Amino acid sequence: MSDANEAKIELFVKAGSDGLCIGNCPFSQRLFMVLWLKGVVFDVTTVDMRKKPDILNDLAPGAQPPFLQYGNEVKTDTNKIEEFIESTLCPPKYPRLAARNPESNTAGVDIFSKFSAYIKNSNPQTNDNLEKGLMKALQKLDNYLGSPLPDEIDQDAADEATSSSRPFLDGQQLTLADCNLLPKLHILKVVSLKYRNFTIPESLTNVWRYLNAAYAREEFSATCPVDAEILMAYSTVAKALKFSCLQNDLGLNRNGRTWS
């Protein structure tokens, strides 16, 4: 295989509403972050799916962004692209991005599905339970981020470490696990505030430490689509809570809770 310096690397991602900017796609952002963290030179091309550009038929017929062109090779599956990047752009020349602790790969794994169920629901009577399910998943992530990893525990120390202040899932550095989770957390934060007036509670201090550390990193913040693109993508996905006349008479607010 050609050396990475010789092989052209181009990542094709979903375009936004103007056909040029980066659109809402956590999978595209995930791979964008991975390549940036590898420190390799690469191009990013936005693909306007409304126009069905010729490049799709030429490189990846029937595929949806993201897809990757590495020299003459084209990869179209997000997980396989990530595996290819990690195995091809490897040490000693490029950093290893795989998490050392397997648990880091599954931390927060159910958050996005809980968020999707919450935001797609239109029944006020089930809203509270769905919100509780989302909160439970976020709390589980908070617990993981606040618990020490094995390498944070000093076996010779008199007092065993009971908490962690690490910035990212697997330690001090961003890993593949973060590239997968962070784009989804960002979407959750933007969409839930707009359509449910829900914000991640400040009491989840470990989650907020994690998010703030991520937003301070260009690899994440510079690859996020603008909020307007995310909200536009969810404008037909997020469901308004539909209240009946009886529910209104009972004093239910728009989040499905009764007035105190």
C-alpha positions in Angstrom: 0.0 0.0 0.0 1.2 3.5 -0.7 2.6 5.6 2.1 0.1 8.1 3.5 2.3 10.9 2.3 1.8 9.7 -1.3 -1.8 8.5 -1.2 -4.4 11.2 -1.5 -6.9 11.1 1.4 -10.3 12.6 0.9 -13.3 12.4 3.2 -16.7 13.0 1.7 -19.3 14.3 4.2 -22.9 15.3 4.1 -23.4 18.8 3.0 -25.7 21.3 4.8 -28.7 23.3 3.5 -26.6 25.4 1.2 -25.0 22.4 -0.4 -21.5 23.6 0.7 -21.3 23.8 4.5 -21.0 20.8 6.7 -24.4 19.2 7.4 -25.8 17.4 10.4 -24.2 13.9 10.4 -22.6 12.5 13.5 -20.9 9.8 11.4 -19.3 12.3 9.1 -18.1 14.3 12.1 -16.8 11.2 13.8 -14.5 10.4 10.8 -13.5 14.1 10.4 -12.3 14.0 14.0 -10.4 10.7 13.6 -8.4 12.0 10.6 -7.7 15.3 12.3 -6.4 13.6 15.4 -4.2 11.4 13.3 -2.4 14.5 12.1 -2.5 13.4 8.4 -3.0 15.8 5.5 -6.5 15.2 4.0 -9.2 16.9 2.0 -12.9 17.2 3.0 -15.6 17.4 0.4 -19.2 18.1 1.2 -21.7 16.2 -0.9 -25.2 17.7 -1.6 -27.4 14.6 -1.6 -30.3 16.5 -3.1 -28.5 16.9 -6.4 -27.2 13.3 -6.6 -23.7 14.5 -7.8 -21.8 12.4 -10.3 -19.1 11.8 -7.8 -21.5 9.4 -6.0 -21.9 7.2 -9.1 -18.2 7.4 -9.9 -16.8 6.6 -6.4 -19.6 5.1 -4.3 -22.8 4.2 -6.2 -25.7 3.8 -3.9 -23.7 5.0 -0.8 -24.5 7.8 1.6 -21.8 10.0 3.1 -19.5 9.7 4.8 -17.1 7.7 2.6 -13.4 7.8 2.2 -11.1 7.8 -0.8 -7.5 6.7 0.1 -5.5 6.6 -3.1 -7.5 4.4 -5.4 -9.4 2.7 -2.6 -12.9 3.8 -1.6 -14.4 2.8 1.8 -18.1 3.4 2.5 -18.9 1.9 5.9 -18.3 4.2 8.8 -17.0 1.5 11.2 -14.8 -0.1 8.5 -13.5 3.3 7.5 -12.5 4.0 11.1 -10.8 0.5 11.4 -9.0 1.2 8.1 -7.7 4.6 9.3 -6.6 3.2 12.6 -4.7 0.2 11.1 -3.3 2.1 8.1 -2.3 5.4 9.8 -0.6 3.7 12.7 2.4 4.1 15.0 5.2 5.0 15.0 4.3 7.7 12.5 0.7 8.3 13.6 -0.9 8.1 17.0 -2.9 5.2 18.2 -6.4 6.4 18.8 -8.1 3.2 20.1 -9.2 3.3 23.8 -7.1 1.3 26.2 -10.0 0.4 28.4 -12.8 -1.5 26.6 -15.4 0.1 28.9 -14.7 3.5 27.3 -16.0 2.2 24.0 -19.4 1.5 25.4 -19.7 4.5 27.8 -22.8 6.4 26.8 -23.8 3.8 24.2 -27.5 4.1 24.9 -27.7 7.9 25.2 -28.5 8.6 21.6 -31.3 6.0 21.3 -32.9 7.4 24.5 -32.6 10.9 23.1 -34.2 9.8 19.8 -37.1 8.2 21.5 -37.5 11.3 23.7 -37.4 13.9 20.9 -39.6 11.9 18.5 -42.4 11.4 21.1 -45.6 13.4 20.7 -47.5 12.0 23.6 -47.3 14.3 26.7 -48.2 11.3 29.0 -45.1 9.4 28.1 -42.8 12.4 28.0 -41.7 12.3 31.6 -40.7 8.6 31.5 -38.8 9.1 28.3 -37.0 12.1 29.9 -36.2 9.9 32.9 -34.8 7.3 30.6 -32.5 9.8 29.0 -31.5 11.2 32.4 -30.6 7.7 33.5 -28.3 7.2 30.5 -26.7 10.5 31.1 -26.2 9.7 34.8 -24.5 6.4 33.9 -22.1 8.3 31.6 -21.5 10.8 34.4 -20.7 8.0 36.8 -18.2 6.5 34.4 -16.4 9.8 33.8 -16.2 10.3 37.5 -14.8 6.8 38.3 -11.1 6.2 38.2 -9.6 4.2 35.3 -7.2 1.4 36.2 -4.2 3.5 35.4 -5.5 6.3 37.7 -5.3 4.0 40.7 -2.0 3.9 42.5 -1.7 0.5 44.0 1.0 1.7 46.5 -1.0 4.7 47.7 -2.3 4.7 51.2 -5.7 6.0 50.1 -7.4 4.4 47.1 -8.6 6.8 44.4 -12.3 7.0 44.4 -12.9 9.7 41.8 -11.5 10.9 38.5 -11.1 14.3 36.9 -9.9 13.1 33.5 -11.1 15.2 30.6 -12.0 12.4 28.2 -13.6 9.0 28.3 -10.3 7.1 28.3 -8.0 9.5 29.9 -6.1 12.7 29.0 -6.4 12.3 25.2 -9.2 12.1 22.7 -9.8 8.5 21.4 -12.0 6.8 18.9 -14.6 6.4 21.7 -14.8 10.2 22.0 -15.1 10.6 18.3 -18.1 8.4 18.3 -19.9 9.8 21.4 -19.2 13.6 21.3 -21.0 14.4 18.0 -24.1 12.7 19.4 -23.9 14.6 22.7 -23.6 17.8 20.8 -26.8 17.1 18.8 -28.6 16.1 22.0 -27.6 19.4 23.6 -28.7 21.6 20.7 -31.9 19.8 19.8 -33.2 19.0 23.3 -33.0 22.7 24.3 -34.8 23.9 21.2 -37.6 21.3 21.1 -38.0 20.2 24.8 -36.4 23.1 26.7 -34.2 20.4 28.2 -30.6 21.0 29.2 -28.1 18.5 30.6 -28.3 19.3 34.4 -25.4 21.1 36.0 -25.4 18.4 38.6 -23.8 16.1 36.1 -20.5 17.7 36.7 -18.5 15.0 35.1 -20.4 15.2 31.8 -20.0 19.0 31.7 -16.3 18.7 32.4 -16.1 16.3 29.5 -18.1 18.5 27.2 -16.2 21.7 28.1 -12.9 19.9 27.5 -14.1 18.7 24.1 -15.3 22.1 23.0 -11.9 23.5 23.9 -10.4 21.1 21.3 -10.4 22.3 17.7 -10.7 18.7 16.4 -14.2 18.7 17.9 -15.4 22.3 17.9 -14.3 23.0 14.4 -15.9 19.9 13.0 -19.4 20.6 14.5 -22.0 21.7 12.1 -23.6 25.1 13.0 -26.6 24.8 15.3 -28.9 26.0 12.5 -28.0 23.0 10.4 -28.7 20.6 13.3 -32.1 22.2 14.1 -33.0 22.2 10.4 -32.3 18.5 10.2 -34.5 17.8 13.2 -37.3 20.1 12.3 -39.1 17.2 10.7 -37.9 14.6 13.2 -38.6 16.3 16.5 -42.3 15.9 17.4 -44.3 18.6 19.2 -46.1 17.3 22.3 -49.8 17.1 21.4 -52.1 18.1 24.2 -55.8 17.3 24.3 -58.4 19.7 25.6 -58.7 17.6 28.7 -54.9 17.7 29.3 -55.0 21.5 29.0 -57.8 21.7 31.5 -55.8 19.6 33.9 -53.0 22.1 33.7 -50.3 20.1 31.9 -47.5 22.2 30.6 -45.8 21.6 27.3 -43.3 19.2 28.8 -46.0 17.0 30.1 -45.7 17.9 33.7 -48.5 19.3 35.9 -48.2 22.8 37.3 -47.3 23.0 40.9 
